[in-house]
Amino acid sequence: MDGSLYRWINWLANRTHWANGFFTAYANYGVVLFALLLLAAYLQGRQHGELHVVACSVWAPVMDVILSSPRPSVADPQITPLTQSS
């Protein structure tokens, strides 16, 4: 995969320091937002009997763990991460 788009976004982030607070908060708490959206989808699917929605909302976090890969900032030393790795 070509990393030029990722490097361009990182270049842009280095020049827009005024937006770093928002994106840092999203990087830190985005997983909570993801979990809440999956929970809402699960409950909505159960309420309306849509089993495919229930299945997707259950399998999405499982697949996220299975298919997780290292952050691009680990692979490319020119990238400036906004948050510390956990």
N, C-alpha and C positions, 0 to 999 in steps of 0.2 A: 504494500500500500504506500502511495506517495504521501509523505508527511508535509508537503508544502502548504496545504490548507491549514493544518494544525499550527505550523510555524507562523503563518500569517496572522492567525487569531491570537497567538501569543505575542506577536509583534504589536498588534493592535491593543492588547491588554496592557502592555508596558507603556503605551502612550496615552491611555485613558485611565489614569489613576483614580479619577473621581468615581468610576464605576466599580472599582475593586471591592468595595464594601458589600455591595449587593451580590456580586458573584462569589465572594468568599462565604457569605451567609448561605447562598444556594449550594455551594460545594459542601458545606458542613451539614446543612439541614435538608438537602434535597432528597436524601434517602427517607427521611420522615415523611415528606410530601408524597414520595412514591408509595410508601407503605399505606398512607391514608387513602390514596387513590385506589390502590388495590383492594383495600378493605371496603371502600364504597362500592366498587365494582362487584365484589363478592356478595355483599348484602343486597345490592340491586338485582343481581342475577338470581339469588335465592328467592327473593320476593316475587319475581316475575317468572320463575321456573325456567330460566334460560341456562341450561346446564353448560353450554359452551362458554358462557361468560364466567361461570363459577370455576370451570376447569382452567381457563386462562389465568384467572386471578390467583389460583392456587399454584399453578406451575410456573408462573413468571418469576417469583423469587427463587424458586428451586433452580431454574435455568440460569438465572443471574449468577448464582453461586457456582454452578458447574462451569459456565462459560467465562467466568471472570478472568481477566488478563491484567498484566502489570500496567500501571499508569504510564502514559507516554512520557511524562517528565522523568521517569526512571530510565527509559531507554534513550532519551535525547538530552544530553547535558546542557544544551542551549536553551532549554525550556525553563521558564521561571514559574514554579508552582505557587499558587496563592495560599495554599494550606499545607500543613505538614502531613506526611504519609502516616497512616495509622497502622 
